[in-house]
Amino acid sequence: MPITYTVTFDDPMEIAADAGKMSGLEFLRRLKDQKARVPIGATLGFTLVEVSEGHAVFEAEAGPQTYNPIGGVQGGWYGSVLDAALGVCFHATLPAGVGYTTVEYKVNLIRPVTAETGKVRATGRIVHRGRRTAVTEARLEDAAGKLYAYATATQLVLEG
């Protein structure tokens, strides 16, 4: 029997319009405070709930739209949720006019998330910050602190 899944999100160009005019932390706090419906988060079921310099927390819930054909949450869902925490914790440290991109990231799936798991939290933090690159890590845990996935990333500073 078909299931319909409707997603509502804000215009990504409107969301990004002021990104370069304010610090990363100011921009991210504004998104959080305005409860911006970021397209990827709205589509995959995650949202930014905490942000400070070098720290970001997303809440996520895997619904049936995240399942693969064999009945499990598709690995890309874990990667997307963790990638958000990996990047946002770093973005929150950048001054106005400076951006970043992810050079690489690695995800370790520890145990399966299911629709019955409920909300999980992806918490990102900076492990090392250099002049041009940074290493970040993120943990995906349930309310009891049980680890579901772990990720690391290398971020590259984009100036100018």
CORDA-V753373 format. One line per field, one symbol per residue. ss: DSSP state (H for helix, E for strand, - for the rest). phi: phi as a letter, one per 20 degrees, with the letter a starting at -180 (. if undefined). psi: psi as a letter, one per 20 degrees, with the letter a starting at -180 (. if undefined). Layout:
# CORDA-V753373
ss->???
phi->???
psi->???
This chain:
# CORDA-V753373
ss->-----------HHHHH--HHH--HHHHHHHHHH-----HHHHHH-EEEEEEE--EEEEEE---HHHE-----E-HHHHHHHHHHHHHHHHH------EEEEEEEEEEEE-----HHH--EEEEEEEEEE---EEEEEEEEEE----EEEEEEEEEEEEE-
phi->.fdecdcdbefffffegdgeecfgffffffgffelgefgffffdncbfdbbbfmbbcddbbedffeeefdndffgffgffffffffefffgfdefgnddbbeeabcddeebfecfffnfccdddbeebcdfdcbdccbcdcefenfedbcbcbdddfddn
psi->pqppoppprqohhhgihjgiirrgggghhggghilpnpggghgikqqphqprojpqpqqqpoahijqrijjrpphhggggghhghgghhghiiqrqiparqpgqqppopgqpprhihaprpopqrpgpoahhrqpqqqpoqahijpphqqqqqpqppoq.
